[in-house]
Amino acid sequence: MAFQPHEKEVSEFVAARYIGEWISFTRNGVDVNGTIFKIMDNSVIVEISPEDAKEIGAASNMTVISHKKYRIIES
């Protein structure tokens, strides 16, 4: 028996996001900038610099950020 996926409503904020968009967030007291690598329902995967990854204690230069926890960097 297979269940059909439910259509989730996407907020205007999430719908406006795109791959490569610059965002800013704070982790472990450090302000970090990065680009959106992948957009998911509740979060984004962000590519950050190796230096920032080391400073915040991330295992790699990719990290997951909730949609509620980042800001858009205006270009």
N, C-alpha and C positions, 0 to 999 in steps of 0.2 A: 504494500500500500504506500503510495507516494503522496505527499502533501504538496499542494501548490504554494509557491512562495507568495507572501503577502506584499502588496504594494505599500511601501512606507512613504509617508509624506516627508518631503525634504524641506527644511527651512530655507528661506531666501538666502541666508548667510552661507549655508553649505552649498546650495545650488550655484552660487556665484564663484566658488573656488575653482581653480584650475591648476593643472600640473605646471610646475616651474614658478609659481607665484611665491614671492618673498613674504615670509612671516617672521614674527618675533615672539619669543616666549621666555619665561624665567624658570630655570630648574636649579635647585640647590643654591638659590641665591645669586645665580649667574644669569645675566641677560644674554640670550643666544638668538642669532638670526640664521635662517636657513630657507631652503626652497621645498615646496610641496613635491613629493615624489609619487605619492599615491593617495587617493581620497577614498575613505571608507565611510560607513554609516555614521559612526560616532567619533571618528578621529581621522587624523592624517598621518602618513609616514613622511618624515621630514629628513632631508639630507643636510647635514651640518658639516662644518669644517672639522678635520681631524683634531685640531687644537682645541676647539670648543668641546668636542666629544671627550677628550682627555680631561678637560677642566671640570666637566659636570659628572664625570665618572661613567660615561656611557661605554658599552662594550664595542660599539662601532660608530661610524659616522652617520648611521641611520637611527632615528628614534621616533617613537609614537607620541603624538600630542592630541589630547582631546580637543574637539572643536570649541569647547568652552574656555580653553586655557591659552589660546594664542591670539595675536593681533596681526592685522594685515599691515605690511609696510607699503605705503603709497609710493609709487614711482614718480 
